[in-house]
Amino acid sequence: MPTTFAPAKQFVGIANEVSQGTPVAMTSTVLVNEVKPKDNPSWLDDKSWRGSMVADAYAKIPGVSHGEIDLGGPAYGDGLGYFLRNILGDMSSTGTSTGSGSTTLTAAAAAGATSITTQATIPASTAVQIGTGAKTEVFVTGTPTGSGPYTIPLSSPSGGLLYPHASAETVQPVTGPYTQAHSLLNSGSGQPISHTITHFLGPTATSGARQYPGACFSELALKWNAESELLTWSGKATTWPSVVLGSAPVAAPSTVLPVASWRMQIGIGGPATGATLLKTVTDGEITIKRELTPYYTVSGVQTPYVIQRGGLGVDGKLTFVAADESPLLYMLNNTQPQLQILIDNGLTGANKVAFQIDCQIAAFTDSEADGSKAAVEYGNTFTAIPNTVNAGGSGGYSPIKVSVTNNVPAGTY
């Protein structure tokens, strides 16, 4: 048999980076059904005249280089969080209270702190939720020390606290399911985490895989259709040039299943419950877009000095079965209502998967009536307006907040 490679065997992995562009081994398999990686070297032409009838360059000299990768598929509750944090950056985490062991901080804790002091002791390897609201975060504890107040190491995730916490804030033991709320990062340099994406395809010598380090997403879209689709996502990222992985990666897919679009609930003018629950939307999409620019410097390397994230915006589309003129009036009257989207898998406890999308101010900018089908429809487009309600623990403004509930432990994203 000649040597060939079966695309059905390919898979994609991901890992959080400590330093943008420095590749790390995959820590999770992300389930996708589309991946399009591409290296993009540039070429510098030598077109100096040499006394010959030559129209093209006499030499092609390598210039700078970067990579690109497009990927997507069904939206899995335990995988989408990587990409949401990559493009948005701000993430708070909450868990489900165990109902016992609650205590409080005895002193303020600064962002970056790798331990806290508490009124009561907390056993090692306990998952605890620190604080409330937009600055809530979940850690797994290390071995406590002291006789009261007690020093409690924060062993996972590494890097210490994301947010400062005041004395007397609650520290509560928790378990799954957990919820991660993603908003626009506005503190520090405003630069979210980057990721190394590993793609096993087959032809690469030894490992069969290439890595695309420094991945920064410029677009993430969520789409749904009640009649015919799962909740799906797609994304576009800019990366450092690909590198060969030294040893073969191993796929370790989770058993979490995607969610059917028909399970979705949408609220306009309020939450997706009660009087503001709207039952006439058939399909739609929301797209998060972020400015990206790779910067190159005279440092003796072809790779970017940094892939810089810029501003972020959110827009979307909704298709309505017309029960009245409300979709048209959202635009004509410029009401800019609250938009909330809920979807879950219908399970409970550790098996629960849920997505909640909040746009506190949705400005409908276009509405087109469609009388060509069995029922009159309206096709609307909207822009999510930045606001403080959707902002996370880093403050400022955010046009959107996306919360994902799953059983993923602290430190994964």
C-alpha positions in Angstrom: 0.0 0.0 0.0 1.3 3.5 -0.7 1.5 5.9 2.3 -1.7 7.9 2.8 -3.4 9.6 5.7 -7.1 9.4 6.6 -8.7 12.8 7.6 -11.2 10.9 9.8 -8.3 10.3 12.3 -7.5 14.0 12.8 -8.2 15.8 16.0 -7.5 19.1 17.7 -6.0 19.9 21.1 -5.6 23.1 23.1 -3.5 24.4 26.1 -3.2 27.6 28.0 0.0 29.5 27.4 2.1 31.2 30.0 4.0 33.3 27.4 2.3 34.2 24.2 3.9 32.3 21.3 5.7 29.7 23.4 4.1 26.3 22.5 2.9 24.0 25.2 1.6 20.4 25.0 -2.1 20.0 24.7 -4.0 19.6 27.9 -7.5 19.1 26.4 -9.0 17.7 23.3 -11.5 20.1 21.7 -14.2 18.5 19.6 -14.6 20.2 16.2 -15.7 19.1 12.8 -13.9 21.8 10.8 -10.3 23.0 11.0 -8.3 25.0 8.4 -4.8 25.8 9.5 -2.5 27.8 7.3 1.1 29.2 7.5 1.5 32.6 6.0 5.2 33.4 5.3 5.9 36.7 3.4 8.4 37.1 0.6 10.6 40.0 -0.2 11.4 40.4 -3.9 14.8 41.5 -5.3 13.8 43.3 -8.5 17.1 45.1 -9.1 18.0 45.5 -12.8 20.6 43.1 -14.2 20.6 43.9 -17.9 18.2 41.1 -18.8 14.7 41.0 -20.1 13.3 39.8 -16.8 9.9 40.9 -15.5 9.8 39.0 -12.2 12.1 39.1 -9.2 15.6 37.8 -9.3 15.3 36.4 -5.8 12.7 35.6 -3.2 13.9 36.4 0.3 12.0 35.2 3.3 10.2 37.9 5.3 8.2 37.7 8.5 5.7 35.0 9.1 2.5 34.1 11.0 -0.1 31.4 11.0 -3.9 31.4 10.8 -6.4 28.8 11.9 -10.2 28.6 11.4 -12.1 26.0 13.4 -15.6 25.2 14.7 -18.4 22.7 15.2 -21.0 21.9 17.8 -20.8 24.0 20.9 -19.7 21.7 23.8 -20.2 22.9 27.3 -16.7 21.8 28.4 -14.8 23.2 25.4 -16.2 26.5 24.4 -14.8 28.3 27.5 -11.2 28.2 26.1 -12.3 30.3 23.1 -14.5 32.6 25.0 -11.8 33.5 27.4 -9.3 33.9 24.5 -11.4 36.5 22.7 -13.1 38.2 25.7 -10.5 37.8 28.5 -12.4 38.5 31.8 -13.7 35.4 33.6 -15.3 34.9 36.9 -16.1 31.4 38.3 -18.7 30.1 40.7 -19.6 26.6 42.0 -22.4 24.8 43.7 -22.3 25.2 47.5 -21.7 22.0 49.4 -23.8 23.4 52.2 -21.1 23.4 54.9 -17.7 24.7 55.8 -18.3 28.3 54.9 -15.9 30.9 56.4 -14.6 34.4 55.8 -11.4 36.2 54.9 -9.6 37.7 58.0 -7.6 40.1 55.8 -7.8 41.6 52.4 -6.2 39.6 49.6 -4.5 41.3 46.6 -4.8 40.2 43.0 -2.0 37.7 42.3 -1.9 36.4 45.9 -1.3 32.7 46.1 -2.8 32.2 49.6 -5.6 33.7 51.7 -6.2 33.9 55.5 -9.5 32.6 56.8 -11.4 32.5 60.1 -11.8 28.7 60.0 -9.5 26.1 58.5 -10.1 24.5 55.2 -8.9 20.9 54.4 -6.4 20.5 51.6 -7.8 19.7 48.1 -11.0 21.5 48.8 -12.6 23.5 46.0 -13.6 26.9 47.4 -15.4 29.9 46.0 -14.0 33.3 47.1 -16.2 36.3 47.1 -19.5 37.1 45.3 -20.6 38.9 42.2 -18.4 39.7 39.2 -15.2 39.0 41.0 -16.0 35.5 42.2 -13.4 32.9 41.6 -12.9 29.2 42.4 -9.6 27.6 43.6 -8.5 24.2 44.9 -6.7 24.6 48.3 -3.4 23.4 49.5 -2.4 22.3 53.0 -3.5 24.9 55.6 -1.1 26.3 58.3 -1.5 28.3 61.4 -3.8 28.1 64.5 -6.2 30.8 63.6 -6.4 32.8 61.4 -5.4 30.1 59.0 -3.3 30.5 55.9 -4.8 28.6 53.0 -2.6 28.1 49.9 -4.3 28.4 46.5 -2.8 25.5 44.6 -4.9 25.5 41.5 -5.3 27.4 39.2 -1.7 28.7 39.2 -0.9 32.4 39.2 -2.9 33.4 42.2 -6.1 35.5 42.5 -7.4 37.3 39.5 -9.1 39.9 41.5 -8.6 41.7 44.9 -10.9 40.6 47.7 -11.8 42.5 50.9 -11.6 41.3 54.4 -14.7 39.4 55.6 -15.6 38.2 52.1 -17.1 34.7 52.1 -15.1 31.6 51.3 -17.4 28.8 50.6 -16.6 25.1 49.7 -18.2 24.2 46.4 -18.6 21.4 44.0 -19.8 21.0 40.4 -21.5 22.1 38.4 -19.4 25.3 37.9 -20.3 28.4 35.9 -17.7 30.6 34.1 -18.9 34.1 33.2 -17.0 35.7 30.3 -16.9 39.4 29.7 -14.6 41.9 28.1 -11.2 42.3 29.9 -10.6 46.0 30.7 -7.9 45.8 33.4 -4.1 45.8 33.0 -3.1 45.8 29.3 -6.5 44.4 28.3 -4.8 41.4 26.7 -6.5 38.0 27.2 -4.8 34.6 27.5 -3.4 33.0 24.4 -3.4 29.3 23.5 -1.4 26.7 21.7 -3.6 24.7 19.3 -2.4 21.3 18.3 -3.6 19.7 15.1 -3.0 16.0 14.5 -3.4 15.3 10.8 -0.9 12.6 10.0 1.7 13.7 7.4 4.0 15.5 9.8 7.1 13.3 10.5 7.4 11.4 13.8 4.4 13.0 15.6 1.8 13.4 12.9 1.0 16.8 14.4 1.8 20.5 14.2 1.3 23.1 16.8 0.0 26.7 16.3 1.3 28.7 19.2 0.2 32.2 20.4 -3.4 31.7 19.1 -5.4 34.9 19.4 -9.0 34.9 18.2 -10.4 37.7 16.1 -13.8 36.2 15.6 -16.1 33.8 17.5 -19.7 33.2 16.2 -22.5 31.2 17.8 -25.4 30.0 15.5 -28.6 28.1 15.9 -31.7 26.9 14.0 -34.5 25.3 16.0 -35.6 23.1 13.2 -32.4 21.5 11.9 -29.2 22.3 13.9 -27.3 21.9 17.1 -26.0 25.0 18.8 -22.7 25.5 16.8 -19.7 27.8 16.9 -17.0 28.9 14.6 -13.8 30.9 15.1 -10.8 32.6 13.4 -7.4 33.0 15.0 -4.0 34.5 14.2 -1.0 32.5 15.5 2.7 32.2 15.4 4.0 30.1 12.5 3.4 26.4 13.1 6.0 24.1 14.6 6.4 20.4 14.5 5.4 18.5 17.6 8.1 16.2 18.8 6.0 13.2 19.9 2.5 12.0 18.9 -0.3 13.5 20.9 -3.2 11.4 22.2 -6.8 12.3 21.7 -8.9 12.2 24.9 -12.4 13.4 24.0 -14.9 14.0 26.7 -18.3 12.4 27.0 -20.2 15.7 27.2 -22.7 16.0 24.3 -23.7 19.1 22.3 -27.1 20.7 22.7 -30.0 20.9 20.2 -31.1 24.4 19.2 -34.8 23.8 19.9 -34.0 23.8 23.6 -33.2 27.5 23.4 -35.2 30.3 25.1 -34.9 34.0 24.1 -36.0 37.0 26.1 -36.3 40.5 24.5 -37.0 43.5 26.8 -36.1 41.4 29.8 -35.0 37.9 30.9 -35.9 34.7 28.9 -38.7 34.0 31.4 -42.2 35.3 32.1 -43.6 38.1 30.1 -40.4 38.8 28.2 -39.9 35.2 27.0 -40.3 35.3 23.2 -41.4 32.2 21.3 -41.2 33.4 17.7 -37.5 33.3 16.9 -36.6 30.4 14.5 -32.9 30.9 14.1 -30.1 33.4 14.6 -26.4 34.1 15.3 -24.2 36.2 17.5 -20.7 37.2 16.3 -17.9 38.6 18.6 -15.2 40.4 16.6 -11.9 41.6 17.8 -9.2 43.8 16.2 -5.9 41.9 15.9 -2.5 43.1 14.7 0.7 41.0 14.6 3.7 43.4 15.4 7.2 42.5 14.0 10.4 44.1 15.3 14.0 44.0 14.3 14.9 41.3 16.7 16.5 38.7 14.4 13.4 36.5 14.2 10.6 36.1 11.7 7.9 35.6 14.3 5.7 38.3 15.8 6.9 40.3 18.7 3.3 40.3 19.9 -0.1 39.7 18.5 -1.9 42.7 19.9 -5.6 42.6 20.7 -7.6 45.8 20.0 -11.2 46.8 20.4 -14.1 44.3 20.5 -17.6 44.5 19.1 -20.7 42.2 19.0 -23.5 42.0 16.4 -26.1 39.4 15.5 -29.1 38.3 13.5 -32.5 37.0 14.5 -35.3 35.6 12.4 -38.8 36.0 13.7 -42.1 34.4 12.8 -44.3 37.5 12.7 -46.9 37.6 15.4 -47.1 41.4 15.1 -44.8 44.2 14.1 -42.6 44.1 17.2 -39.4 43.1 15.3 -39.9 46.1 12.9 -40.7 48.5 15.8 -37.5 47.5 17.7 -35.7 49.2 14.8 -38.1 52.1 14.0 -38.5 53.1 17.6 -34.9 52.5 18.5 -36.0 50.8 21.7 -32.6 49.0 22.2 -34.1 46.2 24.5 -32.3 43.8 26.7 -31.6 40.5 24.9 -31.0 37.2 26.8 -30.5 33.8 25.3 -30.6 30.6 27.4 -30.0 27.0 26.4 -29.2 23.9 28.4 -29.2 20.1 28.0 -32.0 19.5 30.5 -29.8 17.6 32.9 -29.0 18.3 36.5 -26.0 18.2 38.9 -22.6 17.4 37.5 -24.2 16.5 34.1 -25.7 19.9 33.6 -24.5 22.0 30.6 -26.0 25.4 30.0 -25.2 28.6 28.0 -26.5 32.0 28.9 -25.8 35.0 26.6 -26.6 38.5 27.9 -26.7 41.7 25.9 -28.1 44.3 28.1 -28.6 46.8 25.3 -29.4 45.4 21.8 -29.8 48.1 19.1 -31.7 46.7 16.1 -30.3 48.4 13.1 -32.2 46.6 10.3 -35.5 44.7 9.9 -36.7 43.2 6.6 -40.1 41.7 6.1 -40.3 38.4 4.2 -43.7 37.5 2.7 -42.4 34.7 0.4 -42.9 31.8 2.8 -45.8 30.1 4.5 -45.8 32.6 7.3 -44.6 36.2 7.3 -41.2 36.6 8.8 -38.9 39.4 9.9 -35.1 39.2 9.6 -33.4 41.6 12.0 -29.8 42.5 12.7 -28.6 44.1 15.9 -25.5 45.5 17.5 -24.8 44.9 21.2 -24.1 48.2 22.9 -21.3 48.3 25.6 -22.6 48.7 29.1 -21.6 48.3 32.7 -24.2 45.6 33.5 -22.4 43.0 31.3 -19.0 44.0 32.6 -16.9 41.6 34.6 -14.6 41.9 37.5 -12.1 44.0 35.5 -14.8 46.8 35.4 -15.4 49.2 32.5 -17.8 48.3 29.8 -18.7 45.1 27.9 -21.2 44.6 25.1 -21.8 41.0 26.1 -21.5 38.4 28.9 -21.5 34.7 28.1 -21.9 32.3 31.0 -21.2 28.6 30.6 -22.3 26.0 33.2 -20.4 22.6 33.2 -18.5 20.3 35.5 -15.1 21.6 34.5 -12.8 22.0 37.6 -11.0 25.3 38.5 -7.9 26.1 36.6 -8.9 24.5 33.3 -9.5 27.7 31.4 
